[in-house]
Amino acid sequence: MDTTDEWIVERTGIKERRWIDPATDDMPSTMGTKAAKKAIENAGLKPSDIDFIIFATLSPDYYFPGPGVQVQDLLGIPEIGALDVRNQCSGFIYGLSVGDQFIKTGMYKNILLIGSEYHSGGLEKSTRGRGVSVIFGDGAGAVVLSRSEKKDKGILSTHLHAEGKHAKELALIGPATNRWVDTIMKENDPNDTSYYPYMNGNFVFKHAVTRFQEVIFEALKENGHQPNEIDMLIPHQANLRISQFVQKKLGLEDHQVYNNIMRYGNTTAASIPIALSEAHLEGKIKDNHLVCLAAFGSGFTWASALIRW
Ligand SMILES: CC(C)(COP(=O)(O)OP(=O)(O)OC[C@H]1O[C@@H](n2cnc3c(N)ncnc32)[C@H](O)[C@@H]1OP(=O)(O)O)[C@@H](O)C(=O)NCCC(=O)NCCS
């Protein structure tokens, strides 16, 4: 495609990204399982301690069933429930919110939450598709949510929003029920782009910068905090320019915001758990820190979570 490193870095901040080697049998389910094994081990648990699975992705191995059940099989956990979340870039926080409610009601004790994406196989790798295809990377991340008796710790609140009138501004229209494979094959139109992701980039950008701020303030207000009290903001890694804009508007210092889009591109539902994991491993998230997660994406959907670590 006709593009340059300079254009990509200037507009998106992306220097590197990871794409699955098609020669391997990596898939969202298998990558998610690798991340899940690490998360379970880091939590000091065994797969058999997990009593529910939540899997967020927009790029499932199959049209149906979703990959939650495949993870259950790959981890060898017998017959627990598995839920698939379809909220794209906000998918991880939507999943976190669902898991949080299940834990707070006492229904489950240890929930495995995965975000995993295989974008590279489905992008339009041509000049026509360059506005979308230069941004997205493959990846997976996972966390284990566990019940704790410490009342002032853990997930303080989650905030979920959607505005469906903008569904087509960032979407993959077909093949799906709306535009089934039969139609695509019958038309056999070389100019058909319906089976590639479409993004109205400028429109998405403008909405993202507003919604990120709104939903972060909503979480802070709900818990009586100010932006300067955030120890670590982990925004969904959509575009470095979006994160920087939000950081400036909130008046946050560099050490209060974690970005790794430079190394991975936009990995949709996987971006927050990957960033959370790296920030934690690098010692940037410490006991008692106030951690804020925020996301915006296709739907449009947007969401935040405030966590006392
Ligand atoms: C996608 C995005 C980087 C494009 O940047 P932009 O400044 O809006 O660029 P535009 O789409 O207006 O295109 C500007 C020019 O660059 C060109 N261009 C687009 N993609 C290009 C690429 N990969 N390489 C080189 N040129 C490119 C366009 O053709 C256009 O050329 P023209 O002015 O001659 O017509 C930006 O809109 C964005 O980041 N949007 C939000 C994306 C996002 O966060 N998505 C995920 C949400 S979860």
The ligand as an SDF file (V2000), in Angstrom:
LIG
                    3D

 48 50  0  0  0  0  0  0  0  0999 V2000
   -7.2120    7.1180   11.0050 C   0  0  0  0  0  0  0  0  0  0  0  0
   -6.5070    8.4390   11.2870 C   0  0  0  0  0  0  0  0  0  0  0  0
   -5.1080    8.1750   11.8140 C   0  0  0  0  0  0  0  0  0  0  0  0
   -6.4040    9.1820    9.9760 C   0  0  0  0  0  0  0  0  0  0  0  0
   -5.8110   10.4400   10.2100 O   0  0  0  0  0  0  0  0  0  0  0  0
   -6.4990   11.7460    9.6120 P   0  0  0  0  0  0  0  0  0  0  0  0
   -5.6380   12.8550   10.0060 O   0  0  0  0  0  0  0  0  0  0  0  0
   -7.9160   11.7600   10.0650 O   0  0  0  0  0  0  0  0  0  0  0  0
   -6.3530   11.4580    8.0720 O   0  0  0  0  0  0  0  0  0  0  0  0
   -7.4680   11.5400    6.9460 P   0  0  0  0  0  0  0  0  0  0  0  0
   -8.2980   10.3040    6.9460 O   0  0  0  0  0  0  0  0  0  0  0  0
   -8.1530   12.8630    7.0400 O   0  0  0  0  0  0  0  0  0  0  0  0
   -6.5440   11.5160    5.6870 O   0  0  0  0  0  0  0  0  0  0  0  0
   -5.6180   12.5660    5.4170 C   0  0  0  0  0  0  0  0  0  0  0  0
   -4.8690   12.2060    4.1550 C   0  0  0  0  0  0  0  0  0  0  0  0
   -3.9760   11.1080    4.4160 O   0  0  0  0  0  0  0  0  0  0  0  0
   -4.2590   10.0400    3.4920 C   0  0  0  0  0  0  0  0  0  0  0  0
   -4.0650    8.7750    4.1970 N   0  0  0  0  0  0  0  0  0  0  0  0
   -4.9550    8.0420    4.9010 C   0  0  0  0  0  0  0  0  0  0  0  0
   -4.3750    6.9570    5.3950 N   0  0  0  0  0  0  0  0  0  0  0  0
   -3.0720    6.9920    5.0140 C   0  0  0  0  0  0  0  0  0  0  0  0
   -1.9750    6.1650    5.2040 C   0  0  0  0  0  0  0  0  0  0  0  0
   -2.0520    5.0340    5.9280 N   0  0  0  0  0  0  0  0  0  0  0  0
   -0.7910    6.5210    4.6600 N   0  0  0  0  0  0  0  0  0  0  0  0
   -0.6660    7.6400    3.9430 C   0  0  0  0  0  0  0  0  0  0  0  0
   -1.6800    8.4820    3.7200 N   0  0  0  0  0  0  0  0  0  0  0  0
   -2.8750    8.1690    4.2480 C   0  0  0  0  0  0  0  0  0  0  0  0
   -5.6880   10.2420    3.0580 C   0  0  0  0  0  0  0  0  0  0  0  0
   -5.9020    9.6540    1.8010 O   0  0  0  0  0  0  0  0  0  0  0  0
   -5.7790   11.7440    3.0160 C   0  0  0  0  0  0  0  0  0  0  0  0
   -5.1890   12.2020    1.8230 O   0  0  0  0  0  0  0  0  0  0  0  0
   -5.7840   13.4720    1.0340 P   0  0  0  0  0  0  0  0  0  0  0  0
   -5.6900   14.6120    1.9990 O   0  0  0  0  0  0  0  0  0  0  0  0
   -4.8790   13.5830   -0.1320 O   0  0  0  0  0  0  0  0  0  0  0  0
   -7.1890   13.0940    0.7140 O   0  0  0  0  0  0  0  0  0  0  0  0
   -7.2970    9.2860   12.3100 C   0  0  0  0  0  0  0  0  0  0  0  0
   -8.4960    9.7750   11.7390 O   0  0  0  0  0  0  0  0  0  0  0  0
   -7.6160    8.5340   13.5490 C   0  0  0  0  0  0  0  0  0  0  0  0
   -6.7510    8.1200   14.2780 O   0  0  0  0  0  0  0  0  0  0  0  0
   -8.9090    8.3640   13.8600 N   0  0  0  0  0  0  0  0  0  0  0  0
   -9.3280    7.6510   15.0120 C   0  0  0  0  0  0  0  0  0  0  0  0
   -9.0170    6.2330   14.7810 C   0  0  0  0  0  0  0  0  0  0  0  0
   -9.2380    5.4030   15.9850 C   0  0  0  0  0  0  0  0  0  0  0  0
   -8.8700    5.7520   17.0490 O   0  0  0  0  0  0  0  0  0  0  0  0
   -9.8700    4.2910   15.7530 N   0  0  0  0  0  0  0  0  0  0  0  0
  -10.0810    3.3350   16.7120 C   0  0  0  0  0  0  0  0  0  0  0  0
  -11.1260    3.7410   17.6300 C   0  0  0  0  0  0  0  0  0  0  0  0
  -11.2540    2.4990   18.7140 S   0  0  0  0  0  0  0  0  0  0  0  0
  1  2  1  0
  2  3  1  0
  2  4  1  0
  2 36  1  0
  4  5  1  0
  5  6  1  0
  6  7  2  0
  6  8  1  0
  6  9  1  0
  9 10  1  0
 10 11  2  0
 10 12  1  0
 10 13  1  0
 13 14  1  0
 14 15  1  0
 15 16  1  0
 15 30  1  0
 16 17  1  0
 17 18  1  0
 17 28  1  0
 18 19  1  0
 18 27  1  0
 19 20  2  0
 20 21  1  0
 21 22  1  0
 21 27  2  0
 22 23  1  0
 22 24  2  0
 24 25  1  0
 25 26  2  0
 26 27  1  0
 28 29  1  0
 28 30  1  0
 30 31  1  0
 31 32  1  0
 32 33  2  0
 32 34  1  0
 32 35  1  0
 36 37  1  0
 36 38  1  0
 38 39  2  0
 38 40  1  0
 40 41  1  0
 41 42  1  0
 42 43  1  0
 43 44  2  0
 43 45  1  0
 45 46  1  0
 46 47  1  0
 47 48  1  0
M  END
$$$$
